[in-house]
Amino acid sequence: MNKAHVLIVDDEREFATTLTERLRLRGYEARAAFTAEAAIAAVAASSPDVVLLDLNLPGVRGVELLMNLRQQLPHGEIILLSGHLDLADKIEGVRIDAFGLLLKPVEMSELTEKIDAAQAKRGMHAPR
Amino acid sequence: MSIHQRFFVGFVLALAGGALVGVIATAGLGQAGASAAAGVLGVLLAAGIGAAHYLARRISAPLRKLEDSMHRVAEGDFMAAAPPPTGDAEIASLTASFIQMRDRLKDTMISLELAVDNLHDKQEQLVEVEKLASLGRVAAGVAHEINNPLAVINEKAGLLQDFLAVAGEFKHRERFGPLLEGITDSVKRCRAITHRLLGFARRVEVTVEPLDLNDAVRRVREYLEADRAEKGVTIELRPAAGLPTVHTDRVEFEQVLINIVKNAIDALPAGGTIVITTRAKNQRWLQIVVADNGPGIPADNLKRLFEPFFTTKEKGKGTGLGLFVSHGIMKKLGGRILVESVVAMGTNFTLELPVRHVAQEISGE
């Protein structure tokens, strides 16, 4: 199984860029988008396998972005990353069919496990 | 018009009528007859006035006494005596009614006072709970804010570690590894705190399942066996037989129990004893009492025990969140947590759980 192509969507630039670099060091294709618009553009341009999405993206409701992503990426997996976790987030996660929900700060090993699992699940549905 | 006045008027009218009859009847009796009649009239007048006065008093006196008693009841003296019986049926009936009303009022006042006391207590409790709840919300907000920069520190330190793994030799190289680990360890500690705070504040459904309290206590003792042994402390169990099964969130409740027992272990010197008793308080409530013979908690600290970040442990040991979170969990489970302590004698923590789970939602948010 190829390592996933990951898109990180988070307005915390320092977090997103550093994480991108670390994932690349581990063999993943990775890029970062800091706004909803950039995320939509990136998805259109490169069709990632897995999207790491921060629900608290300012400006647009994370959910709307998500619906949009879902449309463009019917077979992509979405993992939600968040600075806090409450019932509302969990409900959103289920509604948008997210693969998982992780609370920041997250252990790298935990994250890669989640990404690989998501990728494996994709492999079972739609070969690229 | 008063009773006296009525009697007098009545008497005067009767007398006037009688006098008239008398005058007519004695007309023609002559001088002597008229004098005699006048004499009789005079006697009748005197007797009549006396009788009227006496009769009037028989009614007005007890009424005045009744009025006095009523005034005293109105002032709040429910022990005000009723006037003694006079033999008059109507007065007796009125007095009986007064007594009944007075006693009813007394009972009502007592009930009211109890209710007001109760209300005051509940209000105090509510204020406390509200304070803790809003502290919880603030804590959660702060935790959320902190998680983001924490994630940045985590990733950057992590990236440095990644680079170090493949870097060649350079001056001070051997210092980098441990230093970076120091940073990531600290991040983990912060993370534990923020996750705990958020865990407390989140509005999560309670998972209800049947729980055997005695089993829970045994499990917790096993779980803390290493801490217990290391400290040299004894844990004695006194499980009640025939306890009803309680329906509640097992994991959350055991978390509270672990917190309490661990605190006791930490507080006790070597050789100390912890006694954990389970019992049914009554039909609706079960109790677990964790009693230790440790140093006890001074009154000032006792007041603040459930505040977040309140701890008497030295810096770095313990977050001061254990009891705050435990209090919140117990409330969420429909129960409560109580503490009593005597300095130099020991401390008792009592956890109370309802036998049937009552869904509790943390308000606000």
Boltz contact constraints between the chains, C-beta under 6 A:
constraints:
  - contact:
      token1: [A, 12]
      token2: [B, 148]
      max_distance: 6.0
  - contact:
      token1: [A, 14]
      token2: [B, 152]
      max_distance: 6.0
  - contact:
      token1: [A, 15]
      token2: [B, 151]
      max_distance: 6.0
  - contact:
      token1: [A, 15]
      token2: [B, 152]
      max_distance: 6.0
  - contact:
      token1: [A, 15]
      token2: [B, 155]
      max_distance: 6.0
  - contact:
      token1: [A, 18]
      token2: [B, 155]
      max_distance: 6.0
  - contact:
      token1: [A, 18]
      token2: [B, 156]
      max_distance: 6.0
  - contact:
      token1: [A, 18]
      token2: [B, 159]
      max_distance: 6.0
  - contact:
      token1: [A, 19]
      token2: [B, 155]
      max_distance: 6.0
  - contact:
      token1: [A, 21]
      token2: [B, 159]
      max_distance: 6.0
  - contact:
      token1: [A, 22]
      token2: [B, 159]
      max_distance: 6.0
  - contact:
      token1: [A, 22]
      token2: [B, 162]
      max_distance: 6.0
  - contact:
      token1: [A, 25]
      token2: [B, 162]
      max_distance: 6.0
  - contact:
      token1: [A, 83]
      token2: [B, 144]
      max_distance: 6.0
  - contact:
      token1: [A, 83]
      token2: [B, 147]
      max_distance: 6.0
  - contact:
      token1: [A, 83]
      token2: [B, 148]
      max_distance: 6.0
  - contact:
      token1: [A, 84]
      token2: [B, 144]
      max_distance: 6.0
  - contact:
      token1: [A, 84]
      token2: [B, 198]
      max_distance: 6.0
  - contact:
      token1: [A, 86]
      token2: [B, 202]
      max_distance: 6.0
  - contact:
      token1: [A, 87]
      token2: [B, 203]
      max_distance: 6.0
  - contact:
      token1: [A, 104]
      token2: [B, 147]
      max_distance: 6.0
  - contact:
      token1: [A, 104]
      token2: [B, 151]
      max_distance: 6.0
  - contact:
      token1: [A, 105]
      token2: [B, 150]
      max_distance: 6.0
  - contact:
      token1: [A, 105]
      token2: [B, 151]
      max_distance: 6.0
  - contact:
      token1: [A, 105]
      token2: [B, 154]
      max_distance: 6.0
  - contact:
      token1: [A, 105]
      token2: [B, 191]
      max_distance: 6.0
  - contact:
      token1: [A, 108]
      token2: [B, 158]
      max_distance: 6.0
